[in-house]
Structures are given as C-alpha cells and as structure tokens.
Amino acid sequence: MKKLLLFITGISILFLAGCSHGNQSHGNEGMGDSLPADPPLGYVIELKPLGNFSHQEAEQLREELVKQLGIITKPKAWVEASVFVGDKKEIPDSCLYKPRNRYWAGKILKMLHEEHGGNDEIVTIGLTHRDISTSIHGHCNYGIMGLSFRPGDACVVSTFRLKRKDDLWKVTTHEFLHSCGLPHCKKNDPKCLMQDAHGKNTFYMKHGLCEDCKKSLRMIMTHQETKYQNT
C-alpha cells in the first residue's frame, strides 16, 4: 500500500488523459456497468496484451508511460514499479460482434474486472490491435480507440484507429485517468488529453492536461489520499 500511496502523490500534479462517463464505461466514448462509487484507493497499472498484441509491444508502451508520466509528474518522483506488463490473454469469441468483425469493449472490460477477484489496487489496461466498439452517439456498434470504467479497475485500448504509433501512450493515459475518476475536459480544450474525442482522432495535438483538468485530478487524488489516511 505504501507504493500505491507514493503513486497517488506522484500523479496528483500530472497532466494526462482518459475516457469514461461517471461510474460507466467510457472511453473514447461510453458504456455502462456500475462499480463502486469511489475510485480504487491506490493505482498500480497492469498492461495486459490481448490477442496478437505482443509482450514486447506492451513493454515498449510501459517504458514510454514511465518516461512520459515521469516528465508529467515532475517534480514528484515516479514509482516505476507501479507499471508492469501482465500475462497475455486471448479475447473470448463471446466478445466478437460478427457483423462488423469488432469486439465489444464493454465485454472486454467486464472480463478484465472479473479477473481481479476484488483486488481494487490494480488498474488493468487491456491492449489490442483489433477494432473495438461500444454503443454511443446513437449507434449500436460504434468504433472507438478506448473505453474504461469511471471510476474503476479496468480499461481497454485499441491501436486499430490510431494514426500514429507514438499516440498510444496518450490514449492509454486518457483511459487510465478516466479509471481514476477524471471526466472529459469541461473546457473542451483541443490540447487537453482529457478532451472528448467527438468521433475524431486528434491525439497528435495533445500533450498534457489543461489547468482545469489538473485541478480536478488534484482534488480526486487528495480525496483518495485523505480517505486512505483516515482508514
């Protein structure tokens, strides 16, 4: 728990990004399954390769996340051990939407959540090259880049719609921050990682959080740290 608390302290000033609607899945755009009212107390990130997403690719992402979050969280120290690559897993056929050859992101989230067995200290981020989708914007099966529970313990990120490989850490961070409880950018700042995608991929324009989102994140982390100290 000490490592987790260190991570909370380190992240409390960062500028990152994520996608999820209150206590519902939401990634680069939405879905729903209720989870605990408060975000998990601490955050250890497990990157889980899904399908043909290789362990090597996940390790490269881990290194980039550590690097970028280290820059973002300065002058606080980044706890490298808080990000690790988990075992590879296949996506069950039951998650496939055959008419469009897409995988339901919400079903993947449920699978990752159920694997935790009640351990809310780890946020698992599933990584896939396959197309993923959810029901949003009036569409039953809408292609997305990522989805997460907000707050919660699971996210899923897909490279299928990414234009640039080096944007993967941004989408991953965006979804992770949703799992922390951070909503989309209320100012709709096009440079903020927490801006709603609005059906477009503009992550190449984003590098950090706007001041409002940084303030909101600090409030979330301060609340969680206070809650921990009082238990």
GIBELVEN-V651097 format. One record per residue. N is the residue number from 1. PSI is psi in whole degrees, -180 to 180 (* if undefined). D_LAST is the distance of its C-alpha to the last C-alpha in Angstrom with 1 decimal. Layout:
# GIBELVEN-V651097
n-><N & N>
psi-><PSI & PSI>
d_last-><D_LAST & D_LAST>
This chain:
# GIBELVEN-V651097
n-><1 & 2 & 3 & 4 & 5 & 6 & 7 & 8 & 9 & 10 & 11 & 12 & 13 & 14 & 15 & 16 & 17 & 18 & 19 & 20 & 21 & 22 & 23 & 24 & 25 & 26 & 27 & 28 & 29 & 30 & 31 & 32 & 33 & 34 & 35 & 36 & 37 & 38 & 39 & 40 & 41 & 42 & 43 & 44 & 45 & 46 & 47 & 48 & 49 & 50 & 51 & 52 & 53 & 54 & 55 & 56 & 57 & 58 & 59 & 60 & 61 & 62 & 63 & 64 & 65 & 66 & 67 & 68 & 69 & 70 & 71 & 72 & 73 & 74 & 75 & 76 & 77 & 78 & 79 & 80 & 81 & 82 & 83 & 84 & 85 & 86 & 87 & 88 & 89 & 90 & 91 & 92 & 93 & 94 & 95 & 96 & 97 & 98 & 99 & 100 & 101 & 102 & 103 & 104 & 105 & 106 & 107 & 108 & 109 & 110 & 111 & 112 & 113 & 114 & 115 & 116 & 117 & 118 & 119 & 120 & 121 & 122 & 123 & 124 & 125 & 126 & 127 & 128 & 129 & 130 & 131 & 132 & 133 & 134 & 135 & 136 & 137 & 138 & 139 & 140 & 141 & 142 & 143 & 144 & 145 & 146 & 147 & 148 & 149 & 150 & 151 & 152 & 153 & 154 & 155 & 156 & 157 & 158 & 159 & 160 & 161 & 162 & 163 & 164 & 165 & 166 & 167 & 168 & 169 & 170 & 171 & 172 & 173 & 174 & 175 & 176 & 177 & 178 & 179 & 180 & 181 & 182 & 183 & 184 & 185 & 186 & 187 & 188 & 189 & 190 & 191 & 192 & 193 & 194 & 195 & 196 & 197 & 198 & 199 & 200 & 201 & 202 & 203 & 204 & 205 & 206 & 207 & 208 & 209 & 210 & 211 & 212 & 213 & 214 & 215 & 216 & 217 & 218 & 219 & 220 & 221 & 222 & 223 & 224 & 225 & 226 & 227 & 228 & 229 & 230 & 231>
psi-><-28 & -40 & -38 & -41 & -37 & -40 & -39 & -46 & -43 & -35 & -10 & -13 & 11 & 167 & 107 & -153 & 155 & 176 & 104 & 147 & 141 & 119 & 26 & 164 & 151 & 124 & -157 & 30 & 147 & 173 & -180 & 139 & 117 & 145 & 178 & 148 & -28 & 151 & 162 & 148 & -49 & 170 & 113 & 127 & 124 & 120 & 118 & 111 & 134 & 135 & -125 & 13 & 116 & 158 & -37 & -43 & -40 & -38 & -39 & -40 & -42 & -46 & -40 & -39 & -46 & -43 & -52 & -41 & -30 & -41 & -46 & -37 & 2 & 145 & 7 & 151 & 143 & 131 & 101 & -35 & -9 & -6 & 125 & 160 & 124 & -175 & 146 & 149 & 143 & 149 & 123 & 147 & -25 & -15 & -10 & 134 & 95 & -39 & -29 & 7 & 45 & 156 & 132 & 116 & -37 & -38 & -34 & -42 & -44 & -42 & -47 & -39 & -44 & -26 & -22 & -29 & 36 & 0 & 100 & 15 & -8 & 133 & 115 & 129 & 108 & 137 & 126 & 154 & -8 & 157 & 136 & 159 & 168 & 174 & 114 & 164 & 31 & 7 & 139 & -37 & 90 & 125 & 135 & 168 & -26 & 163 & 148 & 161 & 139 & 110 & 170 & -169 & 12 & 143 & 161 & 138 & 136 & 141 & -6 & -37 & 7 & 133 & -29 & 132 & -35 & 4 & -6 & -41 & -30 & -45 & -42 & -44 & -41 & -49 & -39 & -43 & -32 & -41 & -25 & -16 & -1 & 127 & -178 & 157 & 120 & -23 & -7 & 41 & 120 & -14 & -5 & 133 & -19 & 7 & 140 & 138 & -27 & 34 & 9 & 156 & 100 & 25 & -21 & -19 & -11 & 138 & -12 & -167 & 147 & 168 & -38 & -42 & -36 & -40 & -44 & -41 & -40 & -41 & -42 & -47 & -36 & -41 & -44 & -39 & -42 & -41 & -41 & -44 & -26 & 1 & *>
d_last-><12.4 & 13.8 & 16.8 & 14.9 & 13.2 & 16.7 & 18.1 & 16.0 & 17.2 & 20.7 & 21.0 & 20.0 & 23.6 & 25.5 & 28.2 & 28.3 & 29.0 & 28.3 & 29.4 & 27.7 & 27.6 & 24.6 & 23.1 & 26.4 & 28.1 & 29.8 & 31.2 & 34.2 & 34.2 & 32.5 & 31.9 & 29.5 & 27.1 & 24.0 & 20.6 & 17.0 & 16.8 & 14.3 & 15.3 & 13.9 & 10.9 & 13.3 & 17.1 & 19.6 & 23.0 & 25.4 & 28.9 & 30.7 & 34.6 & 36.1 & 39.8 & 42.0 & 39.4 & 39.8 & 37.4 & 39.2 & 38.7 & 35.0 & 34.9 & 36.9 & 34.4 & 31.5 & 33.5 & 34.1 & 30.5 & 29.5 & 32.4 & 31.9 & 28.2 & 28.9 & 31.4 & 29.3 & 26.2 & 28.3 & 27.9 & 24.5 & 24.8 & 24.7 & 23.2 & 26.1 & 24.4 & 22.2 & 25.3 & 27.3 & 30.1 & 29.7 & 32.4 & 35.1 & 35.3 & 38.1 & 37.7 & 38.7 & 41.9 & 40.2 & 38.6 & 42.0 & 43.8 & 47.3 & 49.3 & 47.9 & 46.7 & 43.2 & 39.9 & 37.5 & 34.4 & 32.3 & 33.3 & 32.4 & 28.9 & 28.6 & 29.9 & 27.4 & 24.4 & 25.7 & 26.1 & 22.4 & 21.8 & 18.3 & 17.2 & 15.6 & 15.2 & 19.0 & 21.2 & 24.7 & 27.6 & 30.8 & 34.0 & 37.4 & 40.9 & 41.7 & 41.9 & 38.9 & 38.9 & 37.2 & 38.5 & 38.4 & 40.9 & 43.0 & 43.5 & 42.7 & 42.5 & 41.7 & 41.5 & 38.4 & 37.1 & 33.4 & 30.9 & 27.2 & 24.5 & 22.8 & 20.0 & 20.0 & 20.5 & 24.3 & 27.2 & 30.9 & 33.4 & 37.1 & 39.8 & 42.5 & 42.7 & 41.9 & 44.9 & 43.7 & 42.0 & 40.2 & 38.4 & 36.3 & 33.5 & 33.4 & 33.2 & 30.6 & 28.5 & 29.1 & 27.8 & 24.7 & 23.8 & 24.4 & 21.8 & 19.3 & 20.2 & 23.0 & 26.1 & 29.8 & 31.2 & 32.0 & 34.8 & 36.3 & 36.9 & 39.1 & 37.8 & 34.1 & 32.6 & 30.7 & 34.0 & 34.9 & 37.6 & 39.9 & 41.6 & 42.6 & 41.6 & 41.3 & 38.8 & 41.5 & 41.1 & 37.4 & 35.8 & 32.6 & 30.6 & 32.1 & 30.5 & 29.1 & 27.3 & 26.0 & 24.6 & 23.0 & 21.4 & 20.1 & 18.5 & 16.9 & 15.5 & 14.4 & 12.5 & 10.8 & 10.2 & 8.8 & 6.5 & 5.4 & 5.6 & 3.8 & 0.0>
